[in-house]
Amino acid sequence: MSNQTTITNINDLAKMLECEPDQDHISSRVFKETDCGAWIEVTETGVQLGTIVEGSDAEVKASFLAFPFTSDDYDEAIQYVEGEAEREWFLANGQPEEASE
């Protein structure tokens, strides 16, 4: 996100993600907008992000983001989940050049 926004509740999060302020819509948006198909759990006190790494037995979780947090905090958590998911996938399945041999 180019301009930093403060997220204080589910309504702010939904506004940032441009979706309806409920768990189903937020989950769908996060899943569709991440390469790894990340999940999000929204609680009254914050959010937990993570993903199940297909092709392995691994699961990645980012730190719990307690309200209030910034859009930059959220972006960093998503980047962490995506990076760790990719790393875990390669650990389980080999590097791209190995997989194509």
C-alpha positions in Angstrom: 0.0 0.0 0.0 1.4 3.3 -1.0 -0.2 5.4 1.8 -0.2 4.1 5.3 -3.6 3.5 6.9 -4.4 2.6 10.5 -6.6 -0.5 10.9 -8.6 -0.4 14.2 -11.3 -2.9 13.5 -12.9 -5.2 11.0 -14.6 -2.3 9.2 -11.2 -0.6 8.6 -9.7 -3.8 7.4 -12.6 -4.4 5.0 -12.3 -0.9 3.7 -8.6 -1.4 3.0 -9.3 -4.7 1.2 -12.3 -3.2 -0.6 -14.8 -5.8 0.5 -17.7 -6.4 2.9 -16.8 -6.2 6.6 -17.3 -9.9 7.5 -15.1 -12.9 7.9 -16.2 -14.7 4.7 -15.6 -11.7 2.4 -12.3 -10.8 4.0 -11.1 -14.4 3.8 -12.1 -14.7 0.2 -10.3 -11.4 -0.7 -7.1 -12.4 1.1 -7.1 -16.0 -0.4 -7.6 -14.6 -3.9 -5.0 -11.8 -3.7 -2.2 -14.0 -2.4 -0.1 -16.4 -4.5 -0.1 -18.9 -1.6 -3.9 -18.7 -1.0 -3.4 -17.3 2.5 -6.1 -17.4 5.2 -7.1 -14.8 7.7 -8.9 -15.1 11.0 -10.4 -11.8 12.2 -11.2 -11.5 16.0 -12.3 -8.6 18.1 -8.7 -7.9 19.0 -6.9 -8.3 15.7 -6.1 -10.7 12.9 -4.0 -13.9 12.3 -2.7 -14.6 8.9 -1.3 -17.9 7.6 -1.4 -20.5 4.8 -1.2 -24.2 4.3 1.6 -25.1 2.0 0.3 -27.3 -0.8 2.6 -30.2 -1.7 4.1 -30.3 1.8 2.9 -30.9 5.4 3.9 -27.3 6.3 1.7 -24.5 7.6 2.9 -20.9 7.9 1.5 -18.4 10.4 2.5 -14.8 10.7 2.5 -13.0 14.1 -0.9 -12.0 15.4 -1.6 -8.4 14.4 -3.5 -6.7 17.3 -5.7 -3.7 16.5 -4.6 -1.1 15.9 -2.1 -1.9 13.2 -1.0 -0.2 10.0 -1.4 -1.2 6.4 2.4 -1.5 6.3 2.2 -4.0 9.2 -0.4 -6.0 7.3 1.6 -5.9 4.1 4.7 -7.1 6.0 2.7 -10.0 7.5 1.4 -11.0 4.1 4.9 -10.9 2.6 6.2 -13.0 5.4 3.5 -15.7 4.9 4.1 -15.7 1.1 7.9 -15.9 1.5 7.7 -18.7 4.0 5.2 -20.6 2.0 7.5 -20.5 -1.0 10.5 -21.5 1.1 8.5 -24.4 2.6 7.3 -25.5 -0.8 10.8 -25.6 -2.2 12.0 -27.5 0.9 9.4 -30.2 0.3 9.5 -30.3 -3.5 13.0 -29.1 -4.6 14.1 -25.9 -6.4 12.5 -25.0 -9.7 15.4 -26.3 -11.8 15.3 -29.6 -9.9 11.6 -30.0 -10.4 11.8 -29.6 -14.2 14.5 -32.3 -14.6 
